[in-house]
Each structure stands twice: as structure tokens, then as C-alpha cells.
Amino acid sequence: MILLQLAADGLLLGAVYALFSSGLTLIWGMMNVINFAHGDFVMLAMYVAFFAFTLLKIGPIFFVPLAAMALFGLGVLVYVALVRHVMRGPMLAQILSTFGLALFLRYAALWAFSANFVSLPDNLVGGVYQLGGIRLSASHLLAGGTALVLTLGMHLVLTRTDLGSRMLAVSEDRVAASLVGIRAERMQALAWGLGAAATGVAGGLIVLFFYVSPEVGNAFTLLAFVTVCLGGFGSVPGALIAGLLIGVIESFSAYWLGPATKDVVVFALFVVLLWVRPQGLLGRA
Amino acid sequence: MSEALLRVSKLAVHYGDLVGIAEVSFEVEEGAVVALLGANGAGKTTTLNALAGLVRASGGTILWRGERIEERSAHEIVARGIALAPEGWRLFVQQTVEQNLRLGATALAERARLAPLLERVFSLFPRLAERRRQSAGTLSGGERQMLAVGRALMSDPKLLMLDEPSLGLAPSVVDTMYETLGRLSAAGLTLLIAEQSMELALEIADRATVLQTGRTVLSGTAREIAENPDLHRAYLGAAF
């Protein structure tokens, strides 16, 4: 029974990893730009949710969409004010620009919110559900369920709608896309908006059971990179599978080896899998 | 003489210090088929790309139904009724035939017209109807060319521009393609065809413009151009 419990815990957390990682993979898939500030977007979303609760006294039903909208706006702003300009420059400029953005956001948060750890009340989404002997906390269930639905939703939007088709067209051939009348910059801005909104939702959900500090984004950036590499760059289903896998591996290794060493197992398996399949699970060779 | 649909005057395009085209001028009347001829490197593709808004003109003017469009972007130009089936097709190979066609209709103002346009393309190219759920990346060369033309037609253009529609295709496929272009022309569509193969293009064209090293060197009716002894010199790159 303990194995099932660990697997369930891992899957719920992994679904949240998948959600914010799918935002990173969407941005990469559209523009071949790596957003090193992705984890810091999650951090900002967590602060949005935290302050929405403490100052406006609103619960997750409102602060999760609020964080998503705020981060959508931030994503579009980052694209318009920064990314579209540096995309004309060399690859190194693109890499360093989002790296610089990550540092800026982190230290701006440090300046604005101080280095203190803050968290929401444990019982904000209280209760524990029993399912065939498995105990599922309501906050994890809400986070994992919402994240799973939204990640699948993002995949469906990309593969089953005209909007998704246009976004994929821009990622495939920007010139051909403009020839058929697609405004490539608008699609790219939208990709940044949606990618950041995914971190907005994820941050709003993670804050239900995780502390917030300006440094918390570091871990999420690293997790998003591992998830996207493992799943295959540009693949949302790949990010979903990889996110769930990482969640489960973390859960088992934390139980067997201790929480401090769980990341060793994740990164060791990650390196081995990339050695065998460098394009990731669902990526193209 | 009727007002020209498209009037290109002294069009120039530079890529940094390099000259893409230096001085290209010609006109396209409504309903006509105009061939843009020239040897490899003469400037045909650059001219079409400038007309489609893919490259910015560094000089000259492009008048489309009386409006200057040389500063317009590609998405604005296709919305005005000029579509390009580009060289090398540039299909969205990861998407299906039908998705490629639907993407071609992005600039359509009335979405209700999408279905009849799709049916028109499928009736022109029944092979595409058979392959509608197939990925564009799995099509043969001829089918890709059909899809490139079909995708351009989905915007319901007034002027369809084709860049080397015969390039790399088997002769039987080329014949079928030109037959279809003839049917489109008979239905009233204006065509601007850039071709290296002058025999093919002059067979269907009403008028032709010959480019050499980025300049217009000959213009006239298809018959005048075909019979002009200087045409061969232009193709062979001799001093003109």
C-alpha cells in the first residue's frame, strides 16, 4: 500500500511539474529560445497568490486565475520588451538575456519581499480523502488534478484548434506562416503569454503546500529543464510524461533514500536516459 | 487600356551591400497571365518576395489597385488579395494536408467562405482530397506543389504568384500543373508566374517580362518575347 501511496503523491506533484514545464517547452517549440527565468515566473506567481490571499482575502478559486492572468501579462511583456529584440542577435545574447531576466526578477523579489520564507495556512485547502487505502490531501489533489487537466488542455489547443495550428505553423516556418497571413510576432507573444500563464497556474497551486521565497524559482527552473529535456524539447505530451515520471521518482527516492538525496536519483536517471535517448522520450532525433 | 491591377516601377531590393534586384518594372492587368522570365539569379524570386512582402524594397514602388504596398508586411499583402506559392513549397510538413489548406485561409475576412474554398481546391486537386488527413511531409514532390498552390488559393486571391512551379517535377506532373493553372486563368484569376523554363511559361502567358541581373530587359506580349532574338542572350547572360 505504501508503494501506491508514494506513486499517487508523486503523480500529483509531477502533474504540477508537467504544467509549468509545458510552458517552457511551448516557448522553446515556438522560438528555440530557452527561458532561464521560467522558475522565477513560478516564484512570482506564488507571490501573487500569497499576496492575493493575505491582502485581498481571496481563496485559490480566485487567486489561481489571477496569478495566471498576471503571468500571462508578464510573459507577453517579456516577449515584446526583451525577447523579440534579442532574437535578432546571436544565440549567446538570447541565452544571457533570459538569464539576466531571471537574476533581475529574483533580486527584485528579494528587494520587494525580503529573503524571508512565507507560506499560506496549511488548512487553506484542508481535508484528506481516502481512496482505497490511499490518503490524498485536498491541496495536492486540487493542484495535481488542475495541472493535469490544463496540461492536457494545452496539448489539445495546440493540436486540435486553428489557433494551435497557427502557432505550430510559426514554429515550423515563420516566413511561410507570414505568407498565409499569420502575424508571427503575435503568435510568439501569445506563446510567451501562455507559457508564462502555465507557470502562473502552477505557482498558484504550489503555494498551497510549499513555502515562498525569492530563491524558490531556482529549483523550479532546474526541474523544468530536466522535465523538458527528458520529455523532448517542444513536446507537451513529453513534458507531461516526464513531469509525472520525475514526480514519482522523487517520491520513491525521498522515501527510500531520504528527502535530501531525492534529487540525486532524479538527475542520475536523467543523465542515463539522455545517454540512451538524447532527444528525450517524445522528442524528434 | 484598362487600369493595371499591379504596377511595379523601378523596384530595387538590397541585402546589405548586395543587390538583389536593381530596377524591375512591369505591369499585370486583371485576368492576365504574366510570365516573369530569366536565368538563375536574374532576380525573379526576389521580385516575387518583394511583392509578397517577404523582403523590403529599398527603392521603387509597387502599386496594387492604386495603393502603394511596398512598405506592407506579408500578412497585410495576402489580406489584400495577393498570394504566393513560394519556391521550394514551404509547406508546414508536420501538419496535415487539410491543416495546411486551412492555414492558407488565415487572411480570409469571412470564415464562412472557408468550406467552399476548401471544396474548390479539392476539386482542382482531387489527390489532395484523398490525402487530406495525411501529413504534408509524406507527400510526393508533385503533391507538395499542388498543396502549395492550393494553400495559396485558400486566401481567395485576386493575384496568384507562383515561383518556379515546374522546378524539380516530372514532366507529366508539370503538364498537369500547367493545365490546372490554365483552368484557373480561364476562371478569371490573374497569374504571375516566375519560371526558368521559358517555353512552359510562354505557352500559358499573355505577356512576359524578362529579367537579367536584377533588371527588366524585355517586356511585351508572350509572342513578341518568344520571337525576340535577344531573349536567348538574356538567358545565356551575354552582354545585353
Chai-1 contact restraints between the chains, C-beta under 6 A:
chainA,res_idxA,chainB,res_idxB,connection_type,confidence,min_distance_angstrom,max_distance_angstrom,comment,restraint_id
A,S165,B,Q99,contact,1.0,0.0,6.0,A-B,restraint_1
A,A169,B,F92,contact,1.0,0.0,6.0,A-B,restraint_2
A,A169,B,L103,contact,1.0,0.0,6.0,A-B,restraint_3
A,E172,B,F92,contact,1.0,0.0,6.0,A-B,restraint_4
A,E172,B,Q94,contact,1.0,0.0,6.0,A-B,restraint_5
A,D173,B,R90,contact,1.0,0.0,6.0,A-B,restraint_6
A,A176,B,R90,contact,1.0,0.0,6.0,A-B,restraint_7
A,S178,B,A74,contact,1.0,0.0,6.0,A-B,restraint_8
A,S178,B,H75,contact,1.0,0.0,6.0,A-B,restraint_9
A,L179,B,A74,contact,1.0,0.0,6.0,A-B,restraint_10
A,L179,B,L84,contact,1.0,0.0,6.0,A-B,restraint_11
A,V180,B,L103,contact,1.0,0.0,6.0,A-B,restraint_12
A,V180,B,G104,contact,1.0,0.0,6.0,A-B,restraint_13
A,V180,B,T106,contact,1.0,0.0,6.0,A-B,restraint_14
A,G181,B,H75,contact,1.0,0.0,6.0,A-B,restraint_15
A,G181,B,V78,contact,1.0,0.0,6.0,A-B,restraint_16
A,G181,B,A79,contact,1.0,0.0,6.0,A-B,restraint_17
A,G181,B,T106,contact,1.0,0.0,6.0,A-B,restraint_18
A,G181,B,A107,contact,1.0,0.0,6.0,A-B,restraint_19
A,I182,B,T106,contact,1.0,0.0,6.0,A-B,restraint_20
A,R183,B,H75,contact,1.0,0.0,6.0,A-B,restraint_21
